[in-house]
Amino acid sequence: MNRIEKAAVNNPARRALQRFYEVPALLRLAGGPLPPGVRAVEIGCGSGYGTKLILDHFRAAQVDAVDLDETMVAKARRRLADRPGLVRLAVGDATDLKSAFGAKDGAYDAAFDFAIIHHIPDWRSAVAEIARVLKPGGVFVFDEVTAHALARPSYRMLFEHPEHDRFTAQKFLAELPRHGLAVTGAFTRISGDYLLGAARKQDPDRG
């Protein structure tokens, strides 16, 4: 994520859109707030604003949050300093949560992706890792930017993203079942530029 995009995602207008539009929509797609005692993981936590939303609106009991950028993790630590014991932060790779947190298979009840997977060159590995660490019945909540948006001249001029194997909304949704994630609801906005949705980890021992 370059300097321009960091500024774009860390401003009051973006925060307002996330809090007042995206989070209510994602809550509906996920079936409401999480049950009591839920442990969640967030990939690409940035400065920790999304982590606060997971605690305050989705009502997770504990959140493990990871980001590749040490500067962003430091900002998240300051933002979340008033949540002792509720958040663990780590500098690490979304495709390897075992290194970041020692996350075993089925370690989490919920996983959150606030527009991070489109930054990951091997995005399928990120989806596979989320599926690995989710318990059967666990929910994956996602808000993504699609290839349709990334191809726009404004995106190409201002931001830096992987050039190969970008996903459309349809491609992303089709990938989830391959990792045992059943989509429970999803929609796109702005002519398919953005994808919001939720999926549940299936129990391989049932059915």
N, C-alpha and C positions, 0 to 999 in steps of 0.2 A: 504494500500500500504506500503510494508516494505521499509527499507533503500536502499536495492539493487535496487528495482524497481524505487524508486525516483531518484536514480542516473542514471538509464537507460533511463528514460524519460526526464531528465533534462541535456542533453549533446548536443554538437554541431551536432553530427551525426544524432541524433533523430530529432533535430530541422530542419536540412536541409531536411530530408526525409519528414517531415510534410509540410514544406513550398513549396518545389519544386516538390513534387510528389502528396502527399495526397490532399493538398488544391486545386491545379488545377483540379484534378479528381473530388473532391467533388463539385467544382464550376460547372463543366459540368453536373453532376448529378442533381444539384439543379436548373439548368437553367440559370446560370450566377449570377453576383452580385445581391444583394438585391435591391429592389426599394428604392428611397429616403425616409428618415424618418422612416425607419424600427426599431422597438424595438425588441431586441433579448435577449434570456436567454441562459446561458451556465452552464451545470451541471459539477461539478468536475473540476473547473478552474485551480487547481494547482497553479503554480507560475505566471500565467497570460499570458503565451506566446500564447496560443490558443485564448485568449480574444483579444490580439493585432491583430491576423490574422482575426478574425471576423470583427474588425473595419477596418483594412487596405485593406483586400482582398475581403471579402464579403460585405463591406461597410455599415455595420449596423450603424444607427445613435446613438444608445444607447444600452449598454449591461448590463444586470444584471448577475453577475457571482457568483456561490456558490461553496463552498468546505467544507468538514468536518474537514479538517486539518487547525488549526489556524496558524501554521507556514507557510503553503503554501499561505494562504490568506494574511498574512503579506508580503510575498515576492511579491505577485501579486500587493499589494498596492504600493510597491516601484517601481515595473516595470511599472505600469500604472500611476504613479504620474504626468506624463506630459499630461494626458487626463482628466483634471478636467471637471466634468459635463457629461462625456460620459459613465462612468462606475460606477456601484454600486456593491460593493463586500460584501459578507456576509459569515459567518461561519454557515453552515446549511446542511440539508439533502435534497438530490435530490428528495426524495419521498414526500417532504412537502415544496413546494415553497411558500405556504401561510405563513408559519412561518418565512421563510427567508426574503421575500420581500412583504408580504401581497398580493401575486399574485392572482387575481381573475380569474375566468374562462375566457378564451380568452384574456388574458392580453398581449400576445406576438405575433409578426408576424413571428418569427423564433426561433428555438431551436437547440442547438448544443450539441453533445455528442462526445467528442474526447477520445474514449476508456475508458469510466468510468462505463457504465452500467454493464459490466461483473464483476465489483468489488462489486456490490450490491446484497446481498443475495436474496432479494425479487425484482428481476429485473423487473418483470411484473408491480409492483407498480410504478417503475420509468417511464416505458413507459406510463402507465396510467396518471401519473402526467404531463408528457410532453404533452400528448394529451389534457388534461384538460386546460392547460394554453395557448395552441395555438388557435389563431383565425381560423375560417373557411378559408381555402385557405393558411394558414400559412405553412411554410416548416420546416421539421425536418431533419437535416443533421447529419449523424452518421458515425463513424469510430470505429468499434468494433473488439474485440479479441474473437474468438469463442472457444467452447469446444475442438475442434480439436487441437488448439494451446496449450490450458491449460493442455491437457493430455500429451504433450511432456515431456520427462524426464528433459530437461533443464528448462522448466517453473516450473515444480513441485519441482525441487531442489532449484531454485533461488528465486521464487516469492511466495506470499501468496494470494490465491483466495478462494472464497467460493467453497466448495467441492460438494454441492448438487445443482441440478436443473440448471446445466450449459446449455447454449444454443448453438446449431449449427447455422450456417448462415440461414438454412431453418427454424429452429424453431423461430429465432428472426424475420425474415421477415413475418412468418405466424402470429405472435402475433400482428403486427402493425394494420392490418385491424380490429382486434377485438376492437380496441380503436379509430376507425374512421380515421386511417392513411393509405392512399393509397400510396403504393410504386411507385415512378415515375422512379426509376432507381437504380440498385445495382449490384455489382460484388464482387467476392472474389479474393484473391491473396495468393500465397504460399500454394497451395494445400488446400485451404479453411480455413487457419488460421485466416485471417483477412477479415472483411466485411466492405465495404464502400457503402454508399447509401444515398438516400433522399426520403422523403415521404411528402405528402400533407394532411393537415387536411381537411376532408370532411365536407360539410355543411349538417347537418341532415335535414334541411328544404327544400333541393332541391332534385329532382329526385323522 
